[in-house]
């Protein structure tokens, strides 16, 4: 019987005379290299993804800050416009009240003037003159 090492050597030889062990070792080394490269690529992709996510988050923060600032400015404008509108409303109410008061005073004065005119007509011993009476009626 052949020595065990010789049987093993013969079994490992290919028909072209090369051993299978070197190729297996190369295949394992290649697989290890591919796995290492894949891990590095995955790590790089994860790192790039995190950076992009961080940039996007920062951009959103900046946009949110800009929106808050614009909202603050617009809120201040709205508050100022409301105050101006309330002031105008109050002024208009005062003017309306004054106009109503003046109209009431004018109406009261007109009634007083008519009453005095009628009283004068009653008291006038000469009677009412046509010119005065017609002028009074046309003014009513």
C-alpha positions in Angstrom: 0.0 0.0 0.0 1.1 3.5 -0.7 2.1 5.9 2.0 -0.7 8.1 3.2 1.0 11.3 2.1 1.4 10.1 -1.4 -2.3 9.2 -1.6 -3.3 12.6 -0.4 -0.9 14.3 -2.9 -2.2 12.3 -5.8 -5.8 12.9 -4.8 -5.2 16.7 -4.7 -3.6 16.8 -8.2 -5.8 17.8 -11.1 -5.5 16.2 -14.5 -3.3 19.0 -15.6 -1.0 18.4 -12.6 -1.8 21.4 -10.4 -2.8 21.0 -6.8 -6.2 22.0 -5.6 -5.0 23.5 -2.3 -3.5 26.7 -3.8 -6.7 27.4 -5.6 -8.8 26.9 -2.5 -6.5 29.2 -0.6 -6.8 31.8 -3.3 -10.6 31.4 -3.4 -10.8 31.9 0.4 -8.5 35.0 0.2 -10.6 36.4 -2.7 -13.8 35.8 -0.7 -12.2 37.5 2.4 -11.1 40.5 0.3 -14.6 40.8 -1.3 -16.2 40.6 2.1 -13.8 43.3 3.5 -14.4 45.5 0.5 -18.2 45.0 0.9 -18.0 46.0 4.6 -16.0 49.1 3.7 -18.4 50.1 1.0 -21.4 49.5 3.3 -19.7 51.6 6.0 -18.9 54.4 3.5 -22.5 54.3 2.3 -23.8 54.5 5.9 -21.4 57.4 6.6 -22.5 59.3 3.5 -26.1 58.6 4.4 -25.7 60.0 7.9 -24.0 63.1 6.5 -26.7 63.7 4.0 -29.3 63.2 6.7 -27.4 65.6 9.0 -27.3 68.2 6.1 -31.0 67.7 5.4 -31.8 68.1 9.1 -29.7 71.3 9.3 -31.4 72.6 6.2 -34.8 71.9 7.8 -33.7 73.7 10.9 -32.6 76.8 8.9 -35.9 76.7 7.0 -37.8 76.4 10.2 -35.9 79.4 11.7 -36.6 81.4 8.6 -40.3 80.5 8.8 -40.4 81.4 12.5 -38.8 84.8 11.8 -41.2 85.5 9.0 -44.1 84.5 11.3 -42.8 86.8 14.0 -42.5 89.8 11.6 -46.0 89.1 10.1 -47.4 88.7 13.5 -46.0 92.1 14.5 -47.4 93.7 11.4 -50.8 92.1 12.1 -50.8 93.4 15.6 -49.9 96.9 14.4 -52.6 96.8 11.7 -55.2 95.6 14.3 -54.2 98.4 16.7 -54.5 101.0 13.8 -57.9 99.5 12.8 -59.1 99.7 16.4 -57.9 103.3 16.7 -59.7 104.2 13.4 -62.8 102.4 14.7 -62.7 104.3 17.9 -62.1 107.6 16.1 -65.0 106.8 13.7 -67.3 106.0 16.7 -66.3 109.3 18.3 -67.0 111.1 15.0 -70.3 109.3 14.7 -71.3 110.2 18.2 -70.3 113.8 17.6 -72.3 113.9 14.3 -75.3 112.5 16.0 -75.0 115.0 18.9 -74.7 117.8 16.4 -77.7 116.6 14.4 -79.7 116.3 17.6 -78.6 119.8 18.6 -79.5 121.2 15.2 -82.9 119.5 15.3 -83.5 120.9 18.8 -82.4 124.3 17.7 -84.7 124.1 14.6 -87.6 123.2 16.8 -86.8 126.0 19.2 -86.5 128.4 16.3 -89.9 127.3 15.0 -91.5 127.6 18.4 -90.1 131.0 18.8 -91.3 132.0 15.3 -94.7 130.7 16.1 -94.7 132.5 19.4 -93.6 135.7 17.7 -96.4 135.3 15.1 -98.9 135.0 18.0 -97.5 138.0 19.8 -97.1 140.3 16.7 -99.9 142.8 16.8 -99.5 143.6 13.1 -99.9 139.9 12.2 -97.5 137.9 10.1 -96.1 139.5 7.0 -96.3 137.5 3.8 -92.6 137.6 3.1 -91.6 136.4 6.5 -94.2 133.6 6.5 -93.3 132.4 3.0 -89.6 132.4 3.9 -90.3 130.5 7.0 -92.3 127.8 5.2 -89.8 127.4 2.4 -87.0 126.8 5.0 -88.8 124.1 6.8 
